[in-house]
Amino acid sequence: MEKYLILAGVFGCFACLGYSAALLLFVSQYSTYEERAIKTLGKQLSQVNFLIDPVKLYNISILCAVSLFLLGFGIAEGDIATGFLLGIAFAVFGMLAPKIILTYMHQKRMRKLWEQLPDGLDLISSSLRAGLTLHQAISRNVDKLPQVLSEELMIVMHECRLGNSLNDAMKHWAARVGLMDVWLVSIASDLGLSRGGNLADTYGSLSKLIRERQMFERELQTMTTEGRMQALVMVIIPFVILMAMTFVQQDVMLPFLAATIGKILVGIMVVMQVCAYIWIRKLVEIE
């Protein structure tokens, strides 16, 4: 135990010295990277409606990367080369984990928004037919809408209260979420408010169009389910076989996995399986 603590302490000292040298030599490049990373995190946080300081999240990701590097170095049990490689792999995962999680949350949120959009358009369309303006229709129905759509339209109303026009607020909403159907709603609202027209009928037509697209996408998902399942099974089977052989013939498999050639072959298998999975998913994916 003392040996590992000494190694960790020595490595920590070298890491601090290396980090300080990197800051002195490449301070401008690091500052540029830090600014880009914080800006990207801020954009992703706004897309998922998270009220978290992106600077704090960036610092947390740096701390996680350093901690995971030390963890990977400790797992190697004194093998410096292996520990360094594991530490680098763990540190990269720690740096990318917040971005991956936020991307997944954003995709999930946009999926819910897309599914809720037709019902919201129908509700606003009904209010417009009753004689309300678009601003009044959104304000009166924003609390009745599903959660994700309600939160997005609340942001739109908040921008209007801060002095922006409804057209600009709708454009900002479309730019923030990046959904094509939201862009259609923004364009229809802009045309209706600036050049006149029946917004109630326009919203009703958009609602019908989005529902038809959703039904078509569900049919496509059903048609490609078999291909996606085949890709998953093909990726899992080699690992299941490897685990089964290791369990049944431990005297043969354990020395093989401990040897350098075994590690290389297992690494090649993992890379090939990941590439095969991505390739098959691309084949069954329909734009």
N, C-alpha and C positions, 0 to 999 in steps of 0.2 A: 504493500500500500504506500509506504514511504517513497519507494522508487517511482511510482506513478505520480505522486505529488511533486517530487523533485523535477521530473520530466515536464509536467504541466507548468510548473513555475518557470523553468528555463525557457520553455517555448513561449510562455506569456511575455517574458521579458523581450525575447527576440521579436515577437509579433508587435509589441509596442514600439520598439526601435524601428522596425521596418515600416510600420504605419506612419511614424513621425517623419522618417526619411521620405516616404512617398508624398506626404503632405508638403514637405519643403521643396521637393523636386517637381511635383506635378500638381501644385496647389490650384492652378487655374483650371486644369482639366478636371480635377476632382470637384471643384466648385461648380463647373458646368454640368457634370454628371449629377451632382446632388440637386441642383436646381431642376434639371429635367425629371429626375426621379420624384421629387416632391410635387412638381407640377402634374405629373402623371397620376400620382396617388390622389392628389386633390381632385382631379377630374373624375377619377373612378369613385371616390367617396361621394361626390355630388351626384353622380349617376345613380347610386344606390341609396341616396338620401341619408347618409351617415354623418352626424355632426361630430366628427373627430378631426383634430388638428393633424394635417398630413405630415408636418414636421415631427410630431411625436410618434406617429406611425412609422415614419422612416427611421427614427432612432431606435424604435423597438425592433424593427427588422434587422438593423445592424447588430443589436445586442443578441438577437436570436442566432444570427449567422456566426458570431464569435463563439457563443455557447455551444452551438452544434459542431463547430470546428474542433473545439476542445473535446467534445464527446466522441467524435469520430477518431481523434488522435488517441484518446484513452482506450477505445475499443480494440485498437491494434495491439495492445499489450506489449509495448516496447519496440515494435517494428516501426522505425521512423518513416520509412518510405511508404509503407501501407497506411500508417496513421495519417501521413500528410495527404495522401490521395483520398482517403475516407473523409478527412476533415474538409478538404476542398469540396467534395461532393455534398456533404452535409451543409456546408456554409452556403453553397449556391442554392440549395433547396430553401434554406432559411431566408435568403434574400428574395427569392421568387415567390415564397409561400403567400405573403400578403397580396401580391398582384394576382396570383392564381385564384385565391379565395374571392377577391373582389370581382374578378372577371366572371367567376361562376355565379356569384350573387347578382351581378348585373344582368347576365343572361337569363337567370331565373325570374328576375323582376320584370325584364322586358317581355318575357313570355306571358306573364300574368297580365301586364298592361295591354298587350296585343289581344289577349282573350277577353278582357273586360271592355275594350274600346267600343264594340258594337252596341252593347247595352247602354253605355254612357251616351253615345250619339243618339240612340233612340229616345232616351230620357230628355236630353237637351232639345231634340227636335220637337218633342211634344210641348215643351215649354215655349219654344219659338212659335209654334202654331197657336198657342194661347195668347200671343200678342206681346210677349216679353222680348227685350233686346238680348243679344248674345251674352253681354256682360251680366245682365240680370238672370238669364237662364242658367249660366254656369254658377253664379253665386248662390242661387236658391237650391240647386241640386247637388252641389259639391259634397254635402254631408250625406246624401242618399246613395252616392256612387260607391262601388267596391273600393277597397282600401288603397290599392296602388294607384288607380286612376284618380281617386279622390286626393291623394297626396300630391300628385303631379299637378292637378288643376288648382290646388291650394297655392302652389308655388306661382302659377300663372296669375292668380288673383292678387297674391302678395306683390308681384312685380307691378301690377296695375296700380295698386295703392301707393307704391313708391314713385309713381309718376310716368311709368312707361305706358304706351298705348297697348290696347288689346292685341293689335296686329303684331307688334314687336314682341310682346310676351309669348304669343303663340309660336312665333318664329324661334325664339330662344328655347322654348320647350322642345320643338322639333329638332333643333340642333343638339340639344343636350342628350336626348334619348336615342336619336339616330334611327328611328323606325320609319320605314317608308310610308306606312299608313298614317302616322302622326304628321309627316310632311304633307300628305294629301289633305288632312284636316286643316293644317295651317294655311295651305294655299287656298282651299275653299273658303276659309274664314276671311282671308285677305281679300279675295275677289268679291265676296258678299258684302263686306263692310266698306270697301273703297269704291266699288263700281256698281253696287246694288245687285239684287237677285233674291231668289227665295232660298234662304239658308236652311229652312226647315226641310224642304224637299232634298236639298243637296246633302244634308246630314243623313237623311233617311236613305238616300241612294248609296252613300259611302258605307253606312252600316250594313246594307244588304251585300255590297261588294266584298267587304271584309269578311262577313260570315261565309260567303261562297268560297273565298280563298282559304279560310280555316278548314272548311269541310274538305276541300281538295287536298290540303296538306295532310289532314288525318288519313285520307285514303292512300296517299303516297307513303306515309309512315307505316301503314298496315302492309302495303305491298313490299316494302324493303325490310320488314322485321326479320324475315328468314335469313336474308343476307347478313344483317348485323349480328344475329345470333350465331351464325356460322363463323363469323370473324372472332367472336368472343370465345367460342368453343375451341377453335383452332389455336388460339393463343394460350388457353388454359391447359390443354391436354399435355404438352411437353413438360410443363412444370409438375403436373399431377404424376406423370410417369417417373420423373426424376425423384419426386418425394417417395413414391412407392418403391422404386428400386433401392433407394437409400435405406428405407425401413426394412426391406426384405433381405438385402445383401449388404449389411453395414461393413463387413470386413473388406469388401471390394470398393464400395462407393466412397466411404469416408477418406481413405488414402488418396483416391482419385480427386475428390473435391479439395483436399488439402494441398495437392500438388499444384505447381504453377500451370502446367498444361490443362489441368481440370478447371482452374479459375478462368483461364483464357477461353476455353470452349464454352463454359457457362456464360461468360460475358458475351461471346459471339451469338449464342443462342438467344439471349435476352434482346440484343440489338435486332437480330433478324425477326424475332417474334413481334417486336414493337413496329418495325417497318411493315411487316405483313399485315398487322392489324390496321395501321393507317391506310395502307394501300387498298385493302378490302373495303374499309369504310368510305374511301373516296369513290370506289367503283359503284357502291350502292347509294351514294348521296346524290340527290337530284336537286339542282339549283332552281 
